[in-house]
Amino acid sequence: MSPIREQLVGMIDCLPEADQSLLLEIVKRFIPDDVATPDDLAAIQAAREEYERGETVSHEAIDWN
């Protein structure tokens, strides 16, 4: 763990839980909401593999009525 991260963790651990909740909301504002999570990346990879194996259905093949 980097020295800065260690300092942050130590400081967070010293805060009362109510203040930790506030800090969490502040930190969330710095994290872009369009960044793929590990679960997102795994789902994308699984979809690509299904497509390669021909396990997908085109929109044209679906009866939407």
C-alpha positions in Angstrom: 0.0 0.0 0.0 1.3 3.4 -0.9 2.2 5.9 1.9 -0.6 8.2 0.9 -3.1 5.4 0.9 -1.9 4.3 4.3 -2.4 7.8 5.6 -5.8 8.0 4.2 -6.9 4.7 5.7 -5.5 5.7 9.1 -7.3 9.0 9.0 -10.6 7.4 7.9 -10.4 4.8 10.7 -10.1 7.7 13.2 -13.4 9.4 12.0 -16.7 8.7 13.6 -19.0 6.6 11.4 -21.3 9.5 10.6 -18.4 11.5 9.2 -17.2 8.4 7.3 -20.5 8.4 5.5 -20.1 12.1 4.6 -16.5 11.4 3.4 -17.8 8.5 1.2 -20.3 10.8 -0.5 -17.5 13.4 -1.1 -15.1 10.8 -2.6 -17.8 9.4 -4.8 -18.0 12.8 -6.5 -14.4 12.4 -7.7 -15.0 9.0 -9.3 -16.4 9.1 -12.8 -19.6 7.2 -13.2 -18.8 6.0 -16.6 -15.8 3.8 -15.6 -16.3 0.1 -16.2 -16.1 -2.0 -13.0 -14.6 -5.5 -12.9 -18.1 -6.9 -13.2 -18.8 -4.7 -16.2 -15.6 -5.9 -17.9 -16.4 -9.5 -17.2 -19.9 -9.1 -18.7 -18.5 -7.4 -21.8 -16.0 -10.3 -22.2 -18.7 -12.9 -21.8 -20.9 -11.1 -24.4 -18.0 -11.0 -26.9 -17.4 -14.7 -26.4 -21.1 -15.5 -26.9 -21.1 -13.4 -30.1 -18.0 -15.2 -31.4 -19.7 -18.5 -30.8 -22.8 -17.4 -32.6 -24.9 -17.5 -29.5 -26.6 -14.1 -30.0 -29.9 -13.2 -31.8 -30.1 -10.2 -34.1 -32.8 -7.6 -33.6 -34.2 -8.5 -37.0 -34.8 -12.1 -35.8 -37.0 -11.0 -33.0 -40.8 -10.6 -33.4 -41.3 -7.4 -31.5 -45.1 -7.4 -31.9 
